[in-house]
């Protein structure tokens, strides 16, 4: 479905069309097809990376940790790997099929994944179908949990001993000292617990 919609943007030749129109259109169609293929591969990579992280399969490669494995062997950043895993989990948590994901496109789903719940799924999926990527970013990137105060979120976080220890352990596992990266790692490890995913549908973060 998505392929058909995308290709519809390639105009038909007219009297003023240059002689190389067909060749140009073929190149554009090839770019569209490759883009769709890349998005589908991201879904598959997210599944594989999640299994590797949860089962610690990276140890079989001799890598120091999961971060070293994805950076050195998979050749993506840790943040990208965590994003792929996060979006994959979010989509599965609300029961999105692979067919639906192929139709909607990974890029748009990545923008709204953190806001997806069982109660708002239909509305968000309709937004994905009707709105552009830029519009989705404008709508969903600005949403905060109810009761959250505006301003610098980092400044509102009080680092307790427990949080400091968690960041320290995460840094050992990821091999980096970036706070955002390690916070995402902590959250990913926490959400990897199967029992938590039975509760996700009841949580509304909007």
Phi, psi and omega per residue, in radians:
X1 nan -0.786 -3.101
X2 -1.175 -0.627 3.114
X3 -1.072 -0.735 -3.089
X4 -1.144 -0.757 -3.140
X5 -1.105 -0.719 -3.100
X6 -1.152 -0.746 -3.070
X7 -1.239 -0.337 -3.126
X8 -1.169 -0.260 -3.139
X9 -1.379 -0.154 3.114
X10 -1.509 1.978 -3.015
X11 -1.199 2.804 3.050
X12 -1.455 2.643 -3.124
X13 -1.151 2.590 3.103
X14 -2.198 -3.079 -3.120
X15 -1.093 -0.521 -3.101
X16 -1.584 0.068 -3.093
X17 -1.258 2.328 3.100
X18 -1.061 2.725 -3.119
X19 -1.027 -0.470 -3.073
X20 -1.601 0.380 -3.105
X21 -1.002 -0.843 -3.088
X22 -1.057 -0.718 3.119
X23 -1.146 -0.726 3.130
X24 -1.131 -0.751 3.131
X25 -1.104 -0.642 3.132
X26 -1.124 -0.709 3.113
X27 -1.133 -0.731 3.132
X28 -1.123 -0.727 3.101
X29 -1.094 -0.657 3.123
X30 -1.118 -0.725 3.112
X31 -1.098 -0.725 3.115
X32 -1.091 -0.796 -3.140
X33 -1.088 -0.721 3.127
X34 -1.162 -0.673 3.109
X35 -1.075 -0.740 3.105
X36 -1.119 -0.711 3.137
X37 -1.125 -0.702 3.120
X38 -1.074 -0.769 -3.133
X39 -1.113 -0.659 3.113
X40 -1.177 -0.639 3.121
X41 -1.165 -0.537 3.115
X42 -1.121 -0.685 3.083
X43 -1.073 -0.788 -3.137
X44 -1.161 -0.719 -3.139
X45 -1.140 -0.665 3.098
X46 -1.039 -0.704 3.128
X47 -1.129 -0.799 -3.108
X48 -1.165 -0.763 -3.124
X49 -1.130 -0.641 3.107
X50 -1.088 -0.775 3.124
X51 -1.094 -0.732 3.139
X52 -1.109 -0.717 -3.130
X53 -1.232 -0.838 -3.068
X54 -1.155 -0.645 -3.109
X55 -1.692 0.031 -3.137
X56 0.954 0.707 -3.131
X57 -1.195 -0.308 3.133
X58 -1.060 -0.366 -3.133
X59 -1.114 -0.495 -3.112
X60 -1.202 -0.265 -3.141
X61 -1.627 -0.090 -3.100
X62 1.463 0.095 3.124
X63 -1.194 2.629 -3.121
X64 -1.182 -0.666 -3.129
X65 -2.819 3.140 -3.114
X66 -1.095 -0.699 3.141
X67 -1.051 -0.807 -3.134
X68 -1.105 -0.648 3.139
X69 -1.106 -0.858 -3.074
X70 -1.209 -0.605 -3.116
X71 -1.299 -0.819 -3.038
X72 -1.457 -0.632 -3.037
X73 -1.775 -0.803 3.124
X74 -1.408 -0.425 3.097
X75 1.165 0.704 2.941
X76 -2.251 2.791 3.131
X77 -1.281 2.780 3.103
X78 -1.062 -0.695 -3.136
X79 -1.086 -0.713 3.106
X80 -1.118 -0.766 3.135
X81 -1.067 -0.762 3.138
X82 -1.162 -0.603 3.092
X83 -1.148 -0.748 3.116
X84 -1.071 -0.742 3.135
X85 -1.178 -0.753 -3.105
X86 -1.077 -0.817 -3.110
X87 -1.154 -0.718 3.117
X88 -1.029 -0.821 -3.134
X89 -1.127 -0.738 -3.114
X90 -1.090 -0.717 -3.137
X91 -1.187 -0.712 -3.139
X92 -1.209 -0.579 -3.100
X93 -1.108 -0.517 3.136
X94 -1.813 0.176 3.016
X95 1.344 0.518 3.109
X96 -1.324 2.278 3.122
X97 -1.410 2.810 3.106
X98 -1.088 -0.606 3.122
X99 -1.093 -0.732 3.118
X100 -1.155 -0.697 3.141
X101 -1.151 -0.704 3.077
X102 -1.082 -0.669 -3.121
X103 -1.193 -0.779 -3.039
X104 -1.392 -0.573 -3.136
X105 1.667 2.335 -3.082
X106 -1.091 -0.708 -3.054
X107 -1.024 -0.766 3.130
X108 -1.237 -0.682 3.124
X109 -1.094 -0.623 3.138
X110 -1.088 -0.541 -3.129
X111 -1.223 -0.668 -3.014
X112 -1.800 -0.072 -3.002
X113 -0.954 -0.714 -3.084
X114 -1.227 -0.240 -3.124
X115 -1.777 -0.148 -3.077
X116 -1.199 2.249 3.002
X117 -2.409 2.966 3.118
X118 -1.091 -0.547 -3.063
X119 -1.425 -0.489 -3.088
X120 -1.907 0.101 -3.043
X121 -0.968 -0.841 -3.066
X122 -1.071 -0.732 -3.138
X123 -1.152 -0.748 -3.128
X124 -1.163 -0.700 3.121
X125 -1.124 -0.620 3.088
X126 -1.170 -0.676 3.076
X127 -1.065 -0.730 3.141
X128 -1.067 -0.701 -3.118
X129 -1.237 -0.577 -2.998
X130 -1.704 -0.399 -3.001
X131 -1.940 2.733 3.122
X132 -1.372 2.934 3.106
X133 -1.048 -0.730 -3.140
X134 -1.108 -0.709 3.123
X135 -1.148 -0.697 3.117
X136 -1.109 -0.729 3.104
X137 -1.063 -0.744 -3.112
X138 -1.122 -0.677 -3.106
X139 -1.332 -0.883 -2.960
X140 -1.589 -0.413 3.114
X141 -1.268 -0.360 -3.089
X142 -1.634 -0.149 -3.113
X143 -1.331 2.377 3.080
X144 -2.118 2.711 3.051
X145 -1.005 2.582 3.137
X146 -1.027 2.354 3.129
X147 1.569 -0.148 3.141
X148 -1.311 2.388 -3.139
X149 -1.488 2.551 3.101
X150 -1.257 2.970 3.086
X151 1.934 -2.810 -3.068
X152 -1.357 1.872 -3.108
X153 -1.154 -0.612 -3.129
X154 -1.082 -0.623 -3.105
X155 -1.227 -0.370 -3.102
X156 -1.493 -0.161 -3.107
X157 -1.519 2.077 3.106
X158 -1.629 2.095 -3.077
X159 -1.430 1.780 3.071
X160 -1.483 3.023 3.113
X161 -1.062 -0.698 -3.138
X162 -1.101 -0.786 3.133
X163 -1.125 -0.727 3.141
X164 -1.073 -0.722 3.118
X165 -1.149 -0.678 3.126
X166 -1.112 -0.754 3.106
X167 -1.106 -0.687 -3.132
X168 -1.111 -0.813 3.133
X169 -1.136 -0.677 3.127
X170 -1.124 -0.683 3.139
X171 -1.114 -0.609 3.089
X172 -1.135 -0.719 -3.110
X173 -1.289 -0.695 -3.092
X174 -1.463 -0.463 -3.110
X175 1.403 0.163 3.112
X176 -2.266 2.863 -3.110
X177 -2.036 0.361 3.085
X178 -1.380 2.145 -3.040
X179 -1.086 -0.743 -3.133
X180 -1.071 -0.786 3.140
X181 -1.080 -0.757 -3.105
X182 -1.260 -0.567 3.067
X183 -1.147 -0.721 3.092
X184 -1.103 -0.660 3.115
X185 -1.129 -0.762 3.124
X186 -1.061 -0.793 -3.138
X187 -1.127 -0.712 -3.135
X188 -1.106 -0.721 3.122
X189 -1.150 -0.678 3.137
X190 -1.146 -0.799 -3.102
X191 -1.312 -0.181 3.116
X192 -1.251 -0.258 3.141
X193 -1.228 2.069 -3.050
X194 -0.934 -0.646 -3.064
X195 -1.100 -0.496 -3.107
X196 -1.211 -0.547 -3.053
X197 -1.245 -0.275 3.048
X198 -1.301 -0.277 -3.121
X199 -1.729 -0.270 -3.018
X200 -1.004 -0.684 -3.110
X201 -1.109 -0.343 -3.115
X202 -1.607 -0.120 -3.075
X203 -1.703 2.217 3.103
X204 -2.018 1.902 -3.088
X205 -1.646 0.130 -3.112
X206 -1.480 nan nan
